[in-house]
Every structure is written in structure tokens, then in C-alpha cells.
Amino acid sequence: MSDQTGAITELGGAAAIELAVSALSKHKHDPDGCRNCGEPMPGAYCASCGQERNTHRRSIWGLLHNLVEEIASLDSRMLRTAWALVAQPGELPLAFHEGRTRRYVPAVRLYLFVSLLFFVVLSVTGIAIVQIELKEVRNAYTVQNGPDGILRIVGRDGTIKIIPLNKVQAAVKDAGPSSYSAKSLSPGVHSSIVPDFHFFKRTTASQQHFSPAVWAQLEAVKAQILKSVGNDKNGWIARNGIATVEKLAHDPAALNGPLTTWIPRVFFLLLPLYAVLLALFYVRQRKRYYFVDHLVFSLAVHSFVFATLIFAVGAAQILSGGLVAALIFLAISVYIFVALKRFYKQGWFITAVKFACVSFIYTVVFLAPALISVLVTGILEG
């Protein structure tokens, strides 16, 4: 009896296989393996690699149909990602943490795309990130010989600076940023230059229009500083400072080249450092959040920074650069704070404390020194 049961079972299995093969053949699904990875492929798609079965000798209309489907799928994913990035702080890293990755563009790809788009916009529109225009202020101060052996420097706003005559020579030799030339301390009315910052404005590479007296004053201060520091190794700050001022005097957009070249590299190097700071401040949650979670959060934050900078390029053409810079700073601060609260799920107070500490350390210890080095080095080598 058992032998008959076994025979019936084998016949039934064979019949089932034949019926399955027949059904697949009728639906044009041959029992061959996947052409991409070789795994068994009974359905329309491979369960191992996702390869579609019908990929060969499509009609023109079929190819166009697939193209439209791919574009529509990519567009919907990009739109969802863009909306989550801009309007839902913390959603992208939270989706990665919870495993909801198919809805959005991967974090690294998003960062590279947004940062590249920002610099393409700058290049196409001819916009400079920052320009420092040195303006001549006529009648900026008056030098008077006062009583009792003093020199009075009266500013345009009425402020008075007093220098004893026996210290005038020391003031002239001073290699600091407020150095005077002998001519600039002569009695009479003098002009000076003041910096005027422009953010996200069209590049103006024309030479500054200064009076001959101001150009002569710049040259005199430069010569005095270089003579004072000589070959002293500690005088590199003064030498670099005067060289930077000299370049800005000839080209207000001298900062733009180094910024455009180095900002993407600086931010890419700072990405893991920001993640390290997050890992340190949320070390008690290390079993819940791995370092990769902090890194994805860092990528999302820096992607948002570039997205806001793209917005700033357009806004600065309508509003003042200073106002746009303040609004961008406020928007980024609020965004990061809300994102921290949503992603790490801690209270408002502790989140505010950690936000302030992380932002301060990141800005003062990492970001500011990196940008200053880029600017000084880029200007002097340019």
C-alpha cells in the first residue's frame, strides 16, 4: 500500500511540473534561468536581481513606453525627495533609519546632485557667492595738531582718537590692520576705504575707482608693513593680510574663485566630522543609532544648505544681500533644530542644548578655519 501511495505521489508531482511548464509556455514564460544572474525565473521578474524577463527585441513603441515609465517613476521619486528635504526636516534620515528607502533618492546621490546644481546655477548666471567692494570714503577723518603735544584724529562721525606726538612714529611703524602711513597722519582732511559686502550678486571684476590719494595711501601702508615685518616668520599674517587687501582693491570678486573651487571639497570633508559630533552628543543612543545614521543625517542637512543657497541666488536679485544672508542663516538654524528633534526624538530643551553645542563646535572649530584657509590661500595663489 505504501508503494502505491509513493508511486501516486511521484506521478502527481510529475504531472504538476508538466502542468506548470505548460502554463508558463502558454504565457511565454519559458523555464530557463535569468539571463542576468542565472537563477530560476518562473515569473515575469527575477526574484534575485529584479531583471525583467522580456528585455529583448522590443518594439519602438515598447521602448518609448518604458522610457516614459522610467521618467515618470524618477520624477515622482525626485519630487517626493525634494518635498521631504525642504518641507519635512528630519524625514529623509528617519526614512533611512526605519528602512523606508525606496520612496526617496539615496542620501549620497541627493547631496551630490544638489551641490552640483548649486554651482551650475552660479556658473550659468554669473553669480558670485560673495564680493567685497572697497569703497572710498572722502573726508573720512581729519588730523589736527592739538595742544600739549598731541595729535587729534577726528572721525567723520565725531569720534576722536588722540595720539601723543612722541608715539606717532610708533603708530606709523605698527604692522597691524590699523597701520598709518606718515602721509595719512599729516594735518588735514583725509579719505579712507571701507569694505562693502555683496552676497550672490553678478560678478564685477572691474578695478575699484579710487582717487590717486587713496591708492598712494594703500601703497604707503603696504610698504610700511612689509618694511616693519621684514623676513620675520611671525609676520606672515600681516603680509598675507596686506596682499589680500591689495587683490580685493583690484578685484571685488577675488574671493569667488577660491570659494567656488573649494567649498564642495570642504563640505564633503566636513560631512563625516559633523556626523562624529552627532555620534558624540548622542552616545547614549548608540545602540539605536549607528554611525551611518548620523552620517545620513549629516548628508541631509548639508543637502538642505545647498538647496537654500540655490534659493538665495534668486532672492538676492530682489532683496539686499545682507537680508538674504540673515534669512538663510535663520532658515538653516530652524531646519537643523527641528530635524534633530524629529530624528532623535528627545525633548525640546535637551535638543536645543545639543543643537547649540554641535552648531558652535562645528562652526568655530571646523567650518570657519576651513573657509578662512581656503580664502586666504586661494586669493594669494590666484
C-alpha positions as CSV (number, residue, x, y, z in Angstrom):
1,M,0.0,0.0,0.0
2,S,2.8,2.4,0.8
3,D,4.5,1.6,-2.5
4,Q,1.3,2.5,-4.4
5,T,1.0,5.7,-2.4
6,G,4.6,6.7,-3.2
7,A,4.0,5.9,-6.9
8,I,0.8,8.0,-7.0
9,T,2.7,10.9,-5.2
10,E,5.5,10.8,-7.8
11,L,3.1,10.7,-10.7
12,G,1.2,13.6,-9.2
13,G,4.4,15.6,-8.7
14,A,5.4,15.0,-12.3
15,A,2.0,15.9,-13.6
16,A,2.1,19.2,-11.6
17,I,5.5,20.0,-13.1
18,E,4.3,19.4,-16.6
19,L,1.2,21.5,-16.0
20,A,3.4,24.3,-14.6
21,V,5.7,24.2,-17.6
22,S,2.8,24.1,-19.9
23,A,1.2,27.1,-18.3
24,L,4.4,29.0,-18.4
25,S,4.9,28.2,-22.0
26,K,1.4,29.4,-22.8
27,H,2.2,32.7,-21.2
28,K,5.5,32.8,-23.0
29,H,7.4,32.2,-19.7
30,D,9.9,29.5,-20.5
31,P,11.5,27.7,-17.6
32,D,15.0,29.0,-18.4
33,G,17.0,30.8,-15.8
34,C,17.5,34.6,-15.5
35,R,19.7,35.9,-18.3
36,N,21.3,38.3,-15.9
37,C,22.2,36.1,-12.8
38,G,21.2,32.6,-13.9
39,E,18.8,32.0,-11.1
40,P,15.5,30.2,-11.7
41,M,12.9,32.6,-13.1
42,P,9.3,31.3,-13.2
43,G,7.7,34.7,-13.2
44,A,8.0,38.0,-15.1
45,Y,10.8,39.2,-12.9
46,C,13.8,37.5,-11.3
47,A,13.4,37.2,-7.5
48,S,17.2,37.5,-7.0
49,C,18.2,40.6,-9.1
50,G,14.9,42.0,-10.4
51,Q,15.8,41.5,-14.0
52,E,12.8,41.6,-16.3
53,R,12.2,38.5,-18.5
54,N,11.1,40.2,-21.7
55,T,14.1,42.5,-22.4
56,H,15.0,41.6,-26.0
57,R,13.7,42.7,-29.3
58,R,11.1,45.2,-28.1
59,S,9.1,47.3,-30.5
60,I,9.8,51.0,-30.8
61,W,6.5,51.8,-29.0
62,G,7.6,49.4,-26.3
63,L,10.9,51.3,-25.8
64,L,9.1,54.6,-25.7
65,H,6.6,53.3,-23.2
66,N,9.4,52.1,-20.9
67,L,11.1,55.4,-21.3
68,V,8.0,57.3,-20.2
69,E,7.6,54.9,-17.3
70,E,11.2,55.4,-16.1
71,I,11.0,59.2,-16.4
72,A,7.6,59.3,-14.5
73,S,9.0,57.0,-11.8
74,L,12.2,59.1,-11.4
75,D,10.2,62.3,-11.4
76,S,7.8,61.2,-8.7
77,R,10.7,59.9,-6.6
78,M,12.6,63.2,-7.1
79,L,9.6,65.2,-6.2
80,R,8.9,63.2,-3.0
81,T,12.6,63.6,-2.1
82,A,12.6,67.3,-2.8
83,W,9.4,67.9,-0.8
84,A,10.8,65.8,2.2
85,L,14.1,67.7,2.1
86,V,12.6,71.2,2.1
87,A,9.4,70.8,4.0
88,Q,9.9,67.9,6.3
89,P,13.1,68.3,8.4
90,G,14.5,65.0,9.5
91,E,12.2,62.9,7.2
92,L,15.0,61.6,4.9
93,P,17.4,60.3,7.6
94,L,14.3,59.0,9.6
95,A,13.2,57.1,6.5
96,F,16.6,55.6,6.1
97,H,16.7,54.7,9.8
98,E,13.3,53.0,9.6
99,G,14.0,51.2,6.3
100,R,11.7,53.3,4.0
101,T,14.4,53.7,1.4
102,R,12.5,53.1,-1.9
103,R,10.5,56.2,-1.7
104,Y,13.4,58.6,-1.8
105,V,16.6,59.2,-3.7
106,P,19.7,57.8,-1.7
107,A,21.3,60.4,0.6
108,V,24.7,60.5,-1.1
109,R,23.2,60.8,-4.6
110,L,20.9,63.6,-3.4
111,Y,23.8,65.5,-1.8
112,L,26.0,65.3,-5.0
113,F,23.1,66.3,-7.2
114,V,22.0,69.4,-5.1
115,S,25.6,70.6,-4.6
116,L,26.4,70.2,-8.3
117,L,23.2,72.0,-9.2
118,F,24.1,74.9,-6.9
119,F,27.5,75.5,-8.6
120,V,26.0,75.0,-12.1
121,V,23.5,77.8,-11.3
122,L,26.3,80.0,-10.2
123,S,28.3,79.3,-13.3
124,V,25.3,79.8,-15.7
125,T,24.1,83.0,-14.1
126,G,27.5,84.6,-13.4
127,I,26.7,85.0,-9.8
128,A,29.4,85.3,-7.2
129,I,28.9,83.9,-3.7
130,V,30.5,86.9,-2.1
131,Q,32.2,90.1,-3.3
132,I,34.0,92.6,-1.1
133,E,33.9,96.0,-2.7
134,L,36.4,98.5,-1.1
135,K,34.7,101.9,-1.2
136,E,36.5,105.2,-0.8
137,V,35.0,107.5,1.9
138,R,36.0,111.0,1.2
139,N,36.6,113.3,4.2
140,A,36.6,110.3,6.4
141,Y,38.8,111.8,9.1
142,T,40.7,115.0,9.9
143,V,44.1,115.2,11.6
144,Q,44.7,118.1,13.8
145,N,47.8,119.2,15.8
146,G,46.4,119.6,19.3
147,P,47.8,121.4,22.3
148,D,50.2,119.8,24.8
149,G,52.0,117.7,22.2
150,I,49.1,115.6,20.9
151,L,47.7,114.6,17.6
152,R,43.9,114.6,17.3
153,I,42.2,112.3,14.7
154,V,38.6,113.4,14.3
155,G,36.4,110.8,12.5
156,R,33.5,111.6,10.2
157,D,31.1,110.5,13.0
158,G,32.7,112.9,15.5
159,T,34.8,110.3,17.3
160,I,38.2,111.5,18.4
161,K,41.4,109.5,18.7
162,I,44.4,111.1,20.4
163,I,48.0,110.1,19.7
164,P,50.9,111.7,21.6
165,L,53.4,113.2,19.2
166,N,56.1,111.1,20.7
167,K,54.2,108.0,19.7
168,V,53.3,109.0,16.2
169,Q,56.4,107.2,14.9
170,A,55.4,104.0,16.7
171,A,51.9,104.3,15.1
172,V,53.4,104.6,11.7
173,K,55.7,101.5,12.3
174,D,52.8,99.4,13.7
175,A,52.2,96.4,11.4
176,G,48.6,95.9,12.5
177,P,45.5,96.3,10.4
178,S,45.1,99.9,11.6
179,S,48.5,101.0,10.5
180,Y,49.1,104.6,9.4
181,S,51.5,106.0,6.9
182,A,53.3,109.1,7.6
183,K,51.3,110.9,5.0
184,S,48.0,109.7,6.5
185,L,48.9,111.3,9.8
186,S,49.8,114.6,8.3
187,P,47.5,117.5,9.4
188,G,44.5,117.9,7.1
189,V,41.4,116.1,5.7
190,H,41.9,112.5,4.6
191,S,40.0,109.8,2.8
192,S,39.8,106.2,3.7
193,I,38.4,102.9,2.4
194,V,35.7,100.7,3.9
195,P,34.6,97.2,2.9
196,D,31.1,96.7,1.4
197,F,29.9,93.1,1.2
198,H,27.7,91.8,-1.6
199,F,26.2,88.3,-1.4
200,F,25.0,86.4,-4.5
201,K,25.4,89.2,-6.9
202,R,26.7,89.2,-10.5
203,T,30.4,89.2,-10.8
204,T,32.1,92.6,-11.3
205,A,35.8,92.1,-12.0
206,S,36.5,95.8,-12.8
207,Q,39.1,97.7,-10.9
208,Q,38.0,99.8,-8.0
209,H,37.8,103.5,-8.7
210,F,39.9,105.2,-6.0
211,S,41.4,108.6,-6.0
212,P,45.2,108.8,-6.5
213,A,45.5,109.8,-2.9
214,V,43.9,106.6,-1.7
215,W,46.0,104.4,-4.0
216,A,49.1,106.2,-2.7
217,Q,47.9,105.6,0.9
218,L,47.4,101.9,0.2
219,E,50.9,101.6,-1.3
220,A,52.4,103.6,1.6
221,V,50.8,101.3,4.2
222,K,51.8,98.2,2.3
223,A,55.4,99.4,2.1
224,Q,55.5,100.3,5.8
225,I,54.1,96.9,6.9
226,L,56.5,95.0,4.7
227,K,59.4,97.0,6.0
228,S,58.3,96.5,9.5
229,V,57.9,92.7,9.4
230,G,60.8,92.1,7.1
231,N,61.6,88.4,7.0
232,D,60.1,87.7,10.4
233,K,58.4,84.3,10.3
234,N,55.7,85.7,12.7
235,G,54.8,88.4,10.1
236,W,53.1,86.1,7.7
237,I,49.7,87.1,8.9
238,A,50.4,90.8,8.2
239,R,52.0,90.0,4.8
240,N,49.0,87.8,3.8
241,G,46.6,90.4,5.1
242,I,48.0,93.3,3.0
243,A,48.2,91.0,-0.1
244,T,44.6,90.1,0.4
245,V,43.5,93.7,0.7
246,E,45.6,94.6,-2.4
247,K,43.9,91.9,-4.5
248,L,40.4,92.9,-3.3
249,A,41.3,96.5,-4.2
250,H,41.8,95.4,-7.8
251,D,39.1,92.8,-8.0
252,P,36.0,92.7,-5.7
253,A,35.2,89.1,-6.8
254,A,38.7,87.8,-5.9
255,L,37.1,85.6,-3.2
256,N,34.7,84.0,-5.6
257,G,37.2,81.7,-7.4
258,P,38.5,80.0,-4.3
259,L,35.0,79.7,-2.8
260,T,33.6,78.1,-5.9
261,T,36.5,75.7,-6.2
262,W,37.0,74.6,-2.6
263,I,33.5,74.8,-0.9
264,P,32.3,71.5,-2.4
265,R,35.6,69.8,-1.2
266,V,35.5,71.4,2.2
267,F,31.9,70.4,2.8
268,F,32.5,66.9,1.6
269,L,35.4,66.6,4.1
270,L,33.3,68.1,6.9
271,L,30.4,65.8,6.4
272,P,31.8,62.9,8.5
273,L,33.1,65.4,11.1
274,Y,29.5,66.7,11.6
275,A,28.4,63.0,11.9
276,V,31.1,62.4,14.6
277,L,29.9,65.4,16.6
278,L,26.3,63.9,16.5
279,A,27.6,60.5,17.5
280,L,29.4,62.0,20.5
281,F,26.4,64.1,21.7
282,Y,24.0,61.1,21.2
283,V,26.4,58.5,22.5
284,R,23.8,57.2,25.0
285,Q,21.6,56.2,22.0
286,R,24.5,54.4,20.2
287,K,22.6,51.1,20.3
288,R,19.7,52.7,18.4
289,Y,21.6,54.9,16.1
290,Y,24.6,53.6,14.3
291,F,27.3,55.9,12.8
292,V,25.8,55.5,9.4
293,D,22.5,57.0,10.7
294,H,24.4,60.1,11.9
295,L,26.2,60.3,8.5
296,V,22.9,60.2,6.6
297,F,21.6,62.9,8.9
298,S,24.7,65.0,8.0
299,L,24.2,64.4,4.3
300,A,20.5,65.6,4.6
301,V,21.5,68.7,6.5
302,H,24.2,69.7,4.0
303,S,21.9,69.0,1.1
304,F,19.4,71.4,2.6
305,V,22.2,74.0,3.0
306,F,22.9,73.8,-0.7
307,A,19.1,73.9,-1.5
308,T,18.7,77.1,0.5
309,L,21.8,78.6,-1.2
310,I,20.1,78.0,-4.6
311,F,17.1,79.9,-3.3
312,A,19.4,82.6,-2.1
313,V,20.8,83.1,-5.6
314,G,17.4,84.2,-6.8
315,A,16.3,86.0,-3.7
316,A,19.4,88.2,-3.7
317,Q,18.5,89.6,-7.1
318,I,15.4,91.2,-5.4
319,L,16.3,91.7,-1.8
320,S,19.5,93.0,-0.2
321,G,22.3,90.6,0.2
322,G,22.6,91.1,3.9
323,L,18.9,90.4,4.4
324,V,19.1,87.3,2.3
325,A,22.1,86.1,4.3
326,A,20.3,86.6,7.6
327,L,17.2,84.8,6.3
328,I,19.2,81.9,5.1
329,F,21.0,81.6,8.4
330,L,17.7,81.6,10.2
331,A,16.2,79.0,7.9
332,I,19.1,76.7,8.3
333,S,19.2,77.0,12.1
334,V,15.5,76.3,12.4
335,Y,15.6,73.4,10.0
336,I,18.5,71.7,11.8
337,F,16.9,72.2,15.2
338,V,13.5,70.7,14.1
339,A,15.3,67.9,12.2
340,L,17.3,66.9,15.4
341,K,14.0,66.9,17.4
342,R,12.2,64.7,14.9
343,F,15.1,62.3,14.2
344,Y,16.5,61.7,17.6
345,K,13.1,62.0,19.4
346,Q,14.3,63.8,22.5
347,G,12.8,66.7,24.4
348,W,12.8,70.3,23.2
349,F,15.2,71.6,25.9
350,I,17.8,68.8,25.5
351,T,17.5,69.1,21.8
352,A,18.1,72.9,22.0
353,V,21.2,72.4,24.2
354,K,22.7,69.8,21.8
355,F,21.8,71.9,18.8
356,A,23.6,74.9,20.2
357,C,26.7,72.9,21.2
358,V,27.0,70.9,18.0
359,S,26.5,74.1,15.8
360,F,29.0,76.1,17.8
361,I,31.7,73.4,17.7
362,Y,31.2,72.7,14.1
363,T,31.2,76.3,13.0
364,V,34.0,77.6,15.2
365,V,36.3,74.6,15.2
366,F,35.8,73.1,11.8
367,L,33.9,75.3,9.3
368,A,35.3,78.8,10.0
369,P,39.0,77.8,10.0
370,A,38.5,75.7,6.8
371,L,36.8,78.6,5.0
372,I,39.4,81.2,6.1
373,S,42.2,78.9,5.0
374,V,40.5,78.4,1.6
375,L,40.0,82.2,1.2
376,V,43.5,83.3,2.2
377,T,45.3,80.5,0.3
378,G,43.1,80.9,-2.8
379,I,43.5,84.6,-3.0
380,L,47.2,84.6,-2.6
381,E,47.7,81.8,-5.1
382,G,45.2,83.2,-7.6
